[in-house]
Amino acid sequence: MAQRPSVKGVADIVALIDGLRRVTGRARITWYLAFGGLFLDAYANAALSAGLGPMTDQMKLTSTQISVLTATAPFLAIIFNPVGGWLATRIGRVPPLLIAKVFAVAGALLAAFSGDFTTVWLGRVLVGIAYGVDFAVAMALLAEYTPKASSGRLNLWQAVWYCATTGNLLLALGFFHLDVGQDIWRWSLGSAGVIALLLLVLQWLFLVESPTWLASKGRLEDAVRNLKKIYGIDAVADSSGAEAKAVAAAPAVGMKDAGVLFKGEYLPRTLLSSVISLGQGLQYFAVGWYLPLISLTIFGDSFEKATIGSMVFNAVGIVGGLASALFGRKLGLRMSSAWGFGGVFVALVLMGLTFGKAPIVVAFCLPVLFILCHSAGPGANGKSIAALSYSSDVRALGTGVTGMVGSFGSVVGLYVFPQIKEALGLGDTFLVLSVVPLLGMIVCLLIKWDPTRTGTSPDEAGEAVVTEQHSPGSSPGPSADPAGTSGPSPTARTR
């Protein structure tokens, strides 16, 4: 009879999961359910976009009210990304995901049945809270569920995002043919609530707490139990080691420890993931504001034709999102981001120089190039590289901070770039915006960290947050070892 592997801490859990060749069985179900939350986040955002025109006509919304509605969710995500990361660090990965679904259900229903702008806005507030919490936690959980050999699959979240937006547009088109009139926005927003409720039930029934998080809290018995539930790995907990005792005695990591993300080995990782996340958030709104013009020019100015046009562009995003997993595996997350930023830079410069002068075919192909380069590179990698760059005790905080930065880019894009467009015109706006991907590419080339190009994870290398409370007299830093033992230099990938 084969001897059961012994688990003394996080490193052993990580090594056992990384020893798997692929995600199968119960692990596959939990993996897709965690991804389901990201689908919901994208769908809920697209639900407002698809119905914004009819809502504006029905409620006689002003331009200011429209701006407030569109920016509410990303603005709140700035706050609730790190809050979600903090919750996931303190109480586990699964509870915040369930809480987020409750907020998503309430927000969707409140907005769908509202009769005035204020009530719709309150519904979007709840959706924004759900979006902020869910995205930060889901990426951390997915990273901890995924074996090293399959880490490139994290980038599939970008394809999931475009699938969700396309699905919402398709559903809106269906409602249009049902002749629901200007109430089409109610059906669009309400459908997001139905999906959120379904996900809430399924995640409550089937999601299993991350064994890696449990081990980081010293709960080794629970960790090995969940390891068997998810992966069928039959291990035994060994709580007698120095590492397990140190982890059990250490106080919980809180928001006050987030400063560790900007020290030592973690500093370049945080800078890289934050720049990629910020850059992709800012640059996306060039296409975000240009797509309606392209769609109307090529496909016509009716609701049906404009919706079909938007679906065509989103379909390009699906292709790029699927390709991001391949490019991430072949080139690494850092270099695929650099190449993606480079392609976006070229596309924006050409769009700026030829806007209003190029033939329709060229005017169509340049945004397609933009979307492909964006979704296949930095659009996916900002969140993925953050989820893979930190040890388990600060992973959720790291993904939360990166998500906060990306949401800040979205808010800036929603408010600042329309003003630049008003002052300079669309062509010159593209030229100004081209600075963003150029800087993103430069940062990706300068910072050499890539979690997919290193040998072992920070958890396996002994990386952990150690505050002065943990170890009096020592400086907090990611390379400290809670067990008091020396380990390899923390230049490694984490799941």
Backbone hydrogen bonds, N-H to C=O, Kabsch-Sander energy under -0.5 kcal/mol:
donor,donor_aa,acceptor,acceptor_aa,energy
7,V,236,V,-2.7
8,K,6,S,-0.6
13,I,9,G,-1.4
14,V,10,V,-2.8
15,A,11,A,-2.3
16,L,12,D,-2.1
17,I,13,I,-2.3
18,D,14,V,-2.9
19,G,15,A,-1.0
20,L,17,I,-1.7
24,T,22,R,-0.6
27,A,24,T,-1.3
27,A,230,I,-1.1
28,R,24,T,-0.5
28,R,25,G,-0.7
29,I,25,G,-1.3
30,T,26,R,-2.5
31,W,27,A,-2.3
32,Y,28,R,-2.3
33,L,29,I,-2.1
34,A,30,T,-2.1
35,F,31,W,-1.8
36,G,32,Y,-1.5
37,G,33,L,-0.8
37,G,34,A,-0.8
38,L,34,A,-0.7
38,L,35,F,-0.5
39,F,35,F,-1.9
40,L,36,G,-2.2
41,D,37,G,-2.2
42,A,38,L,-2.0
43,Y,39,F,-2.6
44,A,40,L,-3.0
45,N,41,D,-1.5
46,A,42,A,-2.5
47,A,43,Y,-2.2
48,L,44,A,-1.0
49,S,45,N,-1.5
50,A,46,A,-2.9
51,G,47,A,-1.1
52,L,48,L,-0.8
52,L,49,S,-0.8
55,M,51,G,-2.3
56,T,52,L,-2.6
57,D,53,G,-2.1
58,Q,54,P,-2.6
59,M,55,M,-2.8
60,K,56,T,-1.0
61,L,56,T,-1.3
66,I,62,T,-2.1
67,S,63,S,-2.2
68,V,64,T,-2.4
69,L,65,Q,-2.3
70,T,66,I,-2.4
71,A,67,S,-1.9
72,T,68,V,-1.3
73,A,69,L,-0.6
75,F,71,A,-2.2
76,L,72,T,-2.6
77,A,73,A,-1.9
78,I,74,P,-1.0
78,I,75,F,-0.7
79,I,75,F,-0.7
79,I,76,L,-0.6
80,F,76,L,-2.9
81,N,77,A,-2.1
83,V,79,I,-1.1
84,G,80,F,-2.4
85,G,81,N,-2.1
86,W,82,P,-2.5
87,L,83,V,-2.6
88,A,84,G,-2.5
89,T,85,G,-1.7
90,R,86,W,-1.9
91,I,87,L,-3.3
92,G,87,L,-0.6
92,G,88,A,-0.7
97,L,93,R,-0.9
97,L,94,V,-0.5
98,L,94,V,-1.9
99,I,95,P,-2.4
100,A,96,P,-2.4
101,K,97,L,-1.5
102,V,98,L,-1.6
103,F,99,I,-2.0
104,A,100,A,-2.3
105,V,101,K,-2.5
106,A,102,V,-2.3
107,G,103,F,-2.7
108,A,104,A,-2.3
109,L,105,V,-2.3
110,L,106,A,-2.3
111,A,107,G,-2.2
112,A,108,A,-2.5
113,F,109,L,-1.9
114,S,111,A,-1.2
120,V,116,D,-1.8
121,W,117,F,-2.7
122,L,118,T,-2.3
123,G,119,T,-2.0
124,R,120,V,-2.0
125,V,121,W,-1.8
126,L,122,L,-1.8
127,V,123,G,-2.0
128,G,124,R,-2.5
129,I,125,V,-2.1
130,A,126,L,-2.2
131,Y,127,V,-2.6
132,G,128,G,-2.5
133,V,129,I,-2.3
134,D,130,A,-2.7
135,F,131,Y,-2.0
136,A,132,G,-1.1
137,V,133,V,-1.8
138,A,134,D,-3.1
139,M,135,F,-1.6
140,A,136,A,-1.1
141,L,137,V,-2.7
142,L,138,A,-2.8
143,A,139,M,-2.0
144,E,140,A,-1.7
145,Y,141,L,-1.8
146,T,142,L,-1.4
150,S,147,P,-1.5
151,S,148,K,-1.7
153,R,150,S,-2.1
154,L,151,S,-1.7
155,N,152,G,-1.4
156,L,153,R,-1.9
157,W,154,L,-1.7
158,Q,155,N,-1.6
160,V,156,L,-2.4
161,W,157,W,-2.2
162,Y,158,Q,-1.9
163,C,159,A,-2.4
164,A,160,V,-2.2
165,T,161,W,-2.1
166,T,162,Y,-2.4
167,G,163,C,-2.7
168,N,164,A,-2.3
169,L,165,T,-2.1
170,L,166,T,-2.4
171,L,167,G,-2.2
172,A,168,N,-2.6
173,L,169,L,-2.0
174,G,170,L,-1.8
175,F,171,L,-2.5
176,F,172,A,-2.1
177,H,173,L,-1.7
178,L,174,G,-1.1
179,D,176,F,-1.3
180,V,175,F,-1.2
183,D,180,V,-1.2
184,I,181,G,-1.4
185,W,182,Q,-0.9
186,R,183,D,-1.1
187,W,183,D,-1.4
188,S,184,I,-2.1
189,L,185,W,-2.5
190,G,186,R,-2.6
191,S,187,W,-2.1
192,A,188,S,-0.9
193,G,189,L,-1.0
194,V,190,G,-1.6
195,I,191,S,-2.0
196,A,192,A,-2.3
197,L,193,G,-2.3
198,L,194,V,-2.3
199,L,195,I,-2.5
200,L,196,A,-2.4
201,V,197,L,-2.0
202,L,198,L,-2.3
203,Q,199,L,-3.2
204,W,200,L,-2.0
205,L,201,V,-1.8
206,F,202,L,-2.5
207,L,203,Q,-1.8
214,L,210,S,-2.2
215,A,211,P,-2.4
216,S,212,T,-1.9
217,K,213,W,-0.9
217,K,214,L,-0.8
218,G,215,A,-1.7
219,R,214,L,-2.4
220,L,218,G,-1.5
223,A,219,R,-2.0
224,V,220,L,-2.7
225,R,221,E,-1.7
226,N,222,D,-2.4
227,L,223,A,-2.1
228,K,224,V,-1.7
229,K,225,R,-1.9
230,I,226,N,-2.7
231,Y,227,L,-2.1
232,G,227,L,-0.5
232,G,228,K,-1.2
233,I,227,L,-1.2
234,D,232,G,-0.6
235,A,233,I,-1.0
236,V,5,P,-2.6
238,D,7,V,-3.0
239,S,237,A,-0.5
241,G,238,D,-0.6
245,K,241,G,-1.8
246,A,242,A,-2.3
247,V,243,E,-2.5
248,A,244,A,-2.2
249,A,245,K,-1.7
250,A,246,A,-1.1
257,D,254,G,-1.7
258,A,255,M,-1.9
259,G,256,K,-0.5
260,V,257,D,-2.0
261,L,258,A,-1.8
262,F,259,G,-1.7
263,K,260,V,-1.5
266,Y,263,K,-1.4
267,L,263,K,-0.6
267,L,264,G,-1.0
269,R,265,E,-0.7
270,T,266,Y,-2.8
271,L,267,L,-2.6
272,L,268,P,-2.5
273,S,269,R,-2.6
274,S,270,T,-2.3
275,V,271,L,-2.6
276,I,272,L,-2.4
277,S,273,S,-2.3
278,L,274,S,-3.0
279,G,275,V,-2.9
280,Q,276,I,-2.4
281,G,277,S,-1.7
282,L,278,L,-2.4
283,Q,279,G,-2.8
284,Y,280,Q,-1.6
285,F,281,G,-0.6
285,F,282,L,-0.9
286,A,283,Q,-1.8
287,V,283,Q,-0.8
287,V,284,Y,-0.5
288,G,284,Y,-2.3
289,W,285,F,-1.7
290,Y,286,A,-1.1
291,L,287,V,-3.3
294,I,290,Y,-2.3
295,S,291,L,-3.2
296,L,292,P,-2.6
297,T,293,L,-2.2
298,I,294,I,-2.5
299,F,295,S,-2.8
300,G,296,L,-1.1
306,A,302,S,-2.7
307,T,303,F,-2.2
308,I,304,E,-2.2
309,G,305,K,-2.3
310,S,306,A,-2.2
311,M,307,T,-2.1
312,V,308,I,-1.9
313,F,309,G,-1.7
314,N,310,S,-2.2
315,A,311,M,-2.2
316,V,312,V,-1.3
317,G,313,F,-1.4
318,I,314,N,-1.8
319,V,315,A,-1.8
320,G,316,V,-2.4
321,G,317,G,-2.8
322,L,318,I,-2.4
323,A,319,V,-2.2
324,S,320,G,-1.5
325,A,321,G,-0.7
325,A,322,L,-0.7
326,L,322,L,-0.8
327,F,323,A,-2.8
328,G,324,S,-2.6
329,R,325,A,-1.6
330,K,326,L,-2.5
331,L,327,F,-3.2
332,G,327,F,-0.8
332,G,328,G,-0.9
336,S,332,G,-2.1
337,S,333,L,-1.5
338,A,334,R,-2.1
339,W,335,M,-2.7
340,G,336,S,-2.0
341,F,337,S,-3.0
342,G,338,A,-2.2
343,G,339,W,-2.3
344,V,340,G,-2.3
345,F,341,F,-2.5
346,V,342,G,-2.1
347,A,343,G,-2.4
348,L,344,V,-2.7
349,V,345,F,-2.3
350,L,346,V,-2.4
351,M,347,A,-2.5
352,G,348,L,-2.5
353,L,349,V,-2.4
354,T,350,L,-2.0
355,F,351,M,-1.1
357,K,354,T,-2.5
358,A,354,T,-2.2
363,A,359,P,-2.7
364,F,360,I,-1.8
365,C,361,V,-2.4
366,L,362,V,-2.3
368,V,364,F,-1.3
369,L,365,C,-2.5
370,F,366,L,-2.4
371,I,367,P,-2.8
372,L,368,V,-2.5
373,C,369,L,-2.5
374,H,370,F,-2.7
375,S,371,I,-2.9
376,A,372,L,-2.1
377,G,373,C,-0.8
379,G,374,H,-2.8
380,A,377,G,-1.1
381,N,377,G,-1.9
382,G,378,P,-1.5
384,S,380,A,-1.3
385,I,381,N,-3.1
386,A,382,G,-1.0
387,A,383,K,-2.1
388,L,384,S,-1.3
389,S,386,A,-1.1
394,V,391,S,-1.6
395,R,391,S,-0.9
398,G,394,V,-2.6
399,T,395,R,-2.6
400,G,396,A,-2.0
401,V,397,L,-2.5
402,T,398,G,-2.2
403,G,399,T,-2.3
404,M,400,G,-2.2
405,V,401,V,-2.2
406,G,402,T,-2.3
407,S,403,G,-2.4
408,F,404,M,-2.0
409,G,405,V,-1.8
410,S,406,G,-1.7
411,V,407,S,-2.4
412,V,408,F,-2.5
413,G,409,G,-2.4
414,L,410,S,-2.3
415,Y,411,V,-1.8
416,V,412,V,-3.3
417,F,412,V,-0.8
417,F,413,G,-0.5
419,Q,415,Y,-0.6
420,I,416,V,-2.0
421,K,417,F,-2.8
422,E,418,P,-2.0
423,A,419,Q,-1.9
424,L,420,I,-3.2
425,G,420,I,-0.5
425,G,421,K,-2.0
429,T,425,G,-1.6
430,F,426,L,-1.9
431,L,427,G,-1.4
432,V,428,D,-2.4
433,L,429,T,-2.7
434,S,430,F,-1.3
435,V,432,V,-1.4
436,V,433,L,-1.9
438,L,434,S,-1.5
439,L,435,V,-2.5
440,G,436,V,-2.3
441,M,437,P,-2.6
442,I,438,L,-2.0
443,V,439,L,-2.4
444,C,440,G,-2.2
445,L,441,M,-1.7
446,L,442,I,-1.9
447,I,443,V,-2.6
448,K,446,L,-0.6
453,R,450,D,-2.0
454,T,451,P,-0.7
461,A,457,S,-2.3
462,G,458,P,-0.6
462,G,459,D,-0.7
463,E,458,P,-3.3
464,A,478,P,-1.0
464,A,480,A,-0.7
470,H,467,T,-0.6
471,S,467,T,-2.2
474,S,471,S,-2.2
480,A,477,G,-1.5
484,G,481,D,-1.6
491,T,489,S,-2.7
493,R,456,T,-0.5
494,T,388,L,-3.0
